[in-house]
Amino acid sequence: MTRSQEISIFLIVLTDSLGYGINIPLFPFLISSEGGNAAFHIASSTTLFFLVQSITSPKIGQLSDVYGQRKIMLICQLGTLISLILCATFPTILTLYIARFLDGLTGGNFVIAQSYVGSLTDKTTRTRGFTILGAGYNASVFIGPIIGSLLSINFGFSIPFIVGSLIVIISMIASAFVLKNNSIQPSKLPSYQAKQLSYQKSYSNTTVSNNINWSFWKLLIISATERLSFFIFQVIWPVWISDFLLDQGYSENYSRLYTGSTLSYMGVINIVLQLSLINILIKKWGERKLIKYGLLIRAFSLMSIVFLPRIDYMLFPLGLIILSSGFLVSPITGLATLVSESSTSIGKSIGMIQSSKNIGRLLGALFSGLLYTYAGREAVMFLPAFLCVITAIIAHKFIFSFGNSN
C-alpha cells in the first residue's frame, strides 16, 4: 500500500467516524435533560447498535467482495448520515434509539475499510495497514468529543449533530473519489471460493465453520473478550466521570468540557501510538507478546482508577488504557487475517472478526449499564480488569500455538 493510499484511507476513516465521536459527550446530558437514566439509556442504545451491527457486518463484508468496497461504503455512510440528521432534527431519547438502530444496520464502514486495506497489503505489511485504520478510527472517537463539548456548551444539542452530518458528507465525497471499487472476481478464485462469491450462492447453506480453521476461532474468542473488557469501561466513561465531577461540586458545563477533554487527550495519545510506537514494537516483540502485555497493562490501569480516583491523577491510567488498545486491536486483527487467509475471502474474514468484536462491544455495553446502576462505580472497573487477566492467560496458551516466531 503506497503512502498516498495510507493517507487517503486514514482520512476517510477519521472523517467517517468523527461524525459520531463529536456526539459522545452529549448523550448523558441530553438524556438527563429529559429526566432519563443516562447510564441505562446509553448502555441500552449502544447494545442495540452493536447487536444489529454484529448481524449485518459479515453480510456487508461479503457484499463488498462481490460489488466492490466503494459502492457498499457509500451505502453505509448514507445510513450514518441519516441517523445524525435525525438526532439533529429531533434530539430526544427515542430518536437516539432509532438513530443507533439505523447506524448499526448500515454500520459496515470500518469492515469495508479493513477489507480495502487487506486487498492492498500482504502478510508483511498487513498489520501496519490495520494499525493506520485503528489510528484513524480511535482518533476520531476521542478527538470528536472535545469539539462536541464546545459546540453544545455554546450552541445547544442540535448543532454538534449538524456538524457531524457535514463531516460524514465530506467522508462520502472522499470515498467516492479516492477509493477504488475493488472486488474479488470469482473467475480468479478457486472453484469453492468462486461459488461462495457468486450472488446466488453467497447466502447458501454452507456454514462459516467449514471455512474457518480452529486458530481463527480461538482468536475470535480472544478478540471478543478483549473488546468486552474495553467497552465496559468506554461506554460508561462519560457517565462515570460526569457523575464523579458533579459529586465533587463541579458545574455541568465544566463536567461536559472535562469529559470531552479526557477523550481528546486519549485520542492524541492514540495517534502517536498507532502511527509510530506500535509498528516499532510489533517488529521488536511481535503481535503475540503485544497482545499479552496489552491485557495486563489494561488491568493495571483500570484498577488504578478505582484506588486513586483523583482528577489530577486521572490522565495517567487513561493514557495506559489507550496504550493497551494499541497493543491489542491491530495485532489481533493482523493475526486473525493471516490464519484465516487461506480458507476464506478477505471481506468475509474481516466481517467475522468485526462481528466477534461487536459481540464483545454488545455485552460490554450491556454489562456497563447494569454494573453501574446496580453494583456501583467501582464494579465497572473491577470486572474488566479481572477479564483482562483471565484473557491474558488464555491468549498465552492459544496464541503461542501458531503465528510468527517472535
N, C-alpha and C positions, 0 to 999 in steps of 0.2 A: 504494500500500500504506500503510495507516494505521500510526500509531505503535504501537498495541496489537498489530497483526499482525506488525510488525517485531520487537517484544519477544518475542512468542509463538514465532515461528519460530526466533529466536536461541536461546531457552531449550531448545526441542526438539532442535535440532542439537547444542547444548552438552551436554545430559544424555545424548543418544543416543551421542555419540562419547566421552564421558568414561568410560564403562564399559570401553572398550578402552584409553584413554590411561592409566588407572591402572596397567595391567599392563605397559607398555612397558619400564620399567627392571628388571622381574623376569626377563625371558626369558634374558638372558645368564647370570645366576646360577642359575636353575632348570636350564638345560641343562648348565652346568658341574657342578652338584651330581650329575648322573647320568653324568658323565665324557664328555659330548659336546663337539663343537667348536661353540662358541657362534656364531662368525661364519658357519659353514656352515649350521647349522640355522635361524638367524634369517633368513638370506637365502633359503634354500630354502622355508621355510614362508610367508614374505612373498610370494615369487614365485608359489607355489601360490595364495595368496589373490587376487592381482591377475590371474592367468591366468583363474581361474574368474569373477571379477567382471567382467573385460573382455568375457567372452562373454555374461553374463546382463544387464548394465546396459542395453543397448538394448531388450531384450525387456521388462524391468521398466519402463522409461520408456514403452513402448507400452502396456503393461497399465494403467499409471496414467492414461494418456489415456482409456482405454476404461472402466475400472471406478472411477476416482477415486483421488486421491492417498492419502486416509486409509486405505482398505482395504488397499492394497498396502504402504503404510508400516508398518502393524501387522504384516503378514506378515514383512517384512524385519526388523523389530525383534525378532520372536519368534526368528528364526534367530540373531541376535546373542545373545539371552538364553540360548538352549540351549547355544551354544558356550562362554559364560562359565561356565555351570553345570558343563559337562563338565570344564573346566580346574580349577574349584574342587573337584570330587569326585575327579578323578584327575590331579593335577598332574605329568604325565610328558611326555617328548618326543613320544611317539606321539599323546597326546591333543592336544598343541599343533597337530600337523598336521591331525588330524580337525577340530578347532575352527576352524582357519583356512580349511579347505575349506568347511565349513558356513556360516561367516560370509561367505565370498566368494560362495557360491551364492545367498544372500539379501541380498547387500550392495548393495541399491539405495536405501538410506536417503537418502544425500546427493543422488542423482539425483532422487528424488521431491521432496525439499525444494527443489531448484533449479527443478523443473518447477512447483511450487506458487508460488514467487516469480515465475516467468516469466508465470504466468497472472494475477497480480495487479499487474503493472507494465507500463509502456510503454517506448518507446525512451529517453525522457529520464530514467527512474528505475530502469531495469533493472540497470545496473552497481552502483548503490547497494544494490539488493536482494541481488545476489550478493556484495557486499562484506560485508554483515551475515552472510550464510551462512558466508563464509570465516572471519570473526572467530569465530563460534560453533564451527566445526569445529576450526580450528587452535588456538584457546584450550584446548579440551578435550584435544586430543592432547598439548599441552605443560604444562597445569596438572595433569592427571591423574597424571603420573609422580611428583611430589613427594608426593602422597597415597599412591600405591602404595609408594614407597620407605619412608615412615614406617610404614605398616601392615605391610609384610613384615619390617622390622627388628624390630618389637615383637611380631608375632603369627604370622609364618610366611607361606608362599606361598599358602595357600588363602584366607585372609581377604580379600586385595585382590580376588580374583575374585568372592567373595561380595558385597562392597560394590559392585563393578562391575555385578553382576546386579541388585541393588536399584536402582541408578541407572537402568538400562535399563527396569525396570518403571515407574519414575516417568515416564520419557520416553514409554512406551506409553500411560500414563494421560493425559498431556498431549496426545498425538497424537489419542487417541480423543475428547477433549472440546473441543480447540481447533481442530484442522484441519477445514476444510470438505472434504467429499468431492467436490472439483471434478473434472469430467471434460469432455472435449470431445464435444459431441453431433454425430454425423455429419450430422444434418439441417441444421446451421448452417454446415457447411463446404462448400467447392467439391466438385464431384462426385468428382474424383480423390482428394481427401483423405478424403471420406466412405467411399470404398471401402477405403482403407488402414486406417481406424479400425474398420471392422466386424470382428467377431471372426473370421468365416470368411475374410476377406481379409487379415487382419493379418500372416499368415505366408505370403503368396503369393510367387510368383517375381519380383515386382517388386524390382529391385536398388536399394540405397540410392544408388548412384552416379547414378541417373537423377533423383533428387530433391534432391541437394545440389549447389550451384554450386561452381565452382573456388575461389573465395575462401574458402569454408568449409573445403575440403580443405587449403588452404595453412595456415590457422590450426590445423587439427588436427595437422599436422606440427610446427608450432612448439610447440603445447601439449604434444605427446608428448615432444619433445626437452627442453623446459624441465623437465618432471616427471622425466625420466631423470636430468638433472644433479642435481636436488634429492634424489632418492631414493637415489642412490649415496651421498650424504652422510648422509641421515637414517636409513636402515635400519641402517647400520653404526655410527652415532654412539655408542649405548650401549656397544657392544663396544669401540670405539676409545678412548673416554675412560676406561672402567673398566680396560682393559689398561694404558693410559698411567699412570693413578694407581697401580695395583698395582706397575708397574715402578719408580715413584718412591718406593715404600716405604709407601704409604698402606694402611690396613686395608680389608677388603672392605666393612664397614658404611659407612665413610666414602666409598668409591667409589660405593656404591649411592646414598647420600644426595646426593653431589655430582652424579651423573648425573641424578637426578630434579630437583635444584635448577636445573641449567642449562636443562633442558627447560621448567621452570616459568618461569624468567626470560624465555625466548623467548616463552612464552605471554602474559606480561604486556605485553611489547613489541608482540606481535601484536594484542592487544585495542586498545591505544592507536592503533596504525596504522590498523587496519581500520575503527574506528568514528569516527575523526576525520581524521587526516592524509591518508589515501588519497583520500577524497572531495574534499578541497580540491585535491590535486594533479591529480586527474582533471579537475576544472574548469579548472585553470590550464594544464596541459600536454596533456591528452587521453590516451586509452588507448595510442595508438601509441608516443608518446615514453616513457611509463612502462615499457612492455614492453622497449624497448631499454635504458633506463637500468638496469632491474632485472637484466637479464642481465649487464651489465658490473659492477654492484655485487657480484653473487654471485661472479663470477670473482675479483674482488679479495679478497673476504673468505675464500674457500677457500684462496687462495694465502697469505694472512696466517697461517692456522693452521699451514701447513707450515713457514713460515720463522720464526715466533715461537711455538713450542709451549710456552707458559708458562701456568700456572694463573691467575696474576694478570692476564694479558692476554686470556685466552680469551673473556671476556664481550663484548669489543668486536666481533670478527668474527662471533660468534654473533648478535649484535643486527643486524648488517648482512645476514646471511643471511635473517633474518626480514623485514627491510625489503625485500629483493629479492623475496621471495614475495608481499608485499603489492603490489608494483609489477607482478606478473605474473599471479597466479591470477585475480582478479576482472576485470581489464581484458581478459584473453584470453577468458574466458567471455562477458563482455558483448559484445565484438566478434563472437564466433562466433554468438551467438544473433541478432544484428542482421542479419548477412549470410545467415543460413540461414532467417530467419523467414518469408520469402515462399514458400519451397518445401517446407517440411515442418512437421509439428506440433512444438510446443514440447517435449513429453516425449521424442519421438524424437530431436530435435536435442540435447537435454541428454544423452540416453543416448549418442549418438555422441561428444559432447565428453568425457564421462566415460570412455568406452572408450579414446579417444586418450590421456587422462591415465593410464589404467590400464596401457596398453601401455608408456608411459614408466616408470611405477612398477614394473611387472613386470621390465623389462630393468634398471632401476636396482637393484632388489633382487638380481637375479641377478649383475650385474657387481660389486656391492659386496662380496659374499661371495668371489667369485673373486679380485678385486683384493686384498682384504685378506689372503687366505690365501696367494696366490702372488706378489704384487708388493709387499706391504708397506703400511704405514700411509699413506705419502706418496701412493701411487697413487690412493687413494680421494678425495683432494683435487685432485690434478693433473688427472685425466681430466674430472671435472665442470666444473672451471674452463675447460679447453680447449673443452668442448662449449658452455659459455655464450658464449664469444667467437664461435664459429662461428655459433651460433643468433642472436646479436645482428646479425651481418651478414645472415643470411637474413631475419630479421624486418624489418630496414630495407628490404630490397628488396621483400618481399612485402606487408607490412602497409601500407606507404606508397602502395600502388597502389589502396587503397579506403578506405572508412570516413569519419570526420568530418574536418574541416579543421584540427584542432588540430595 
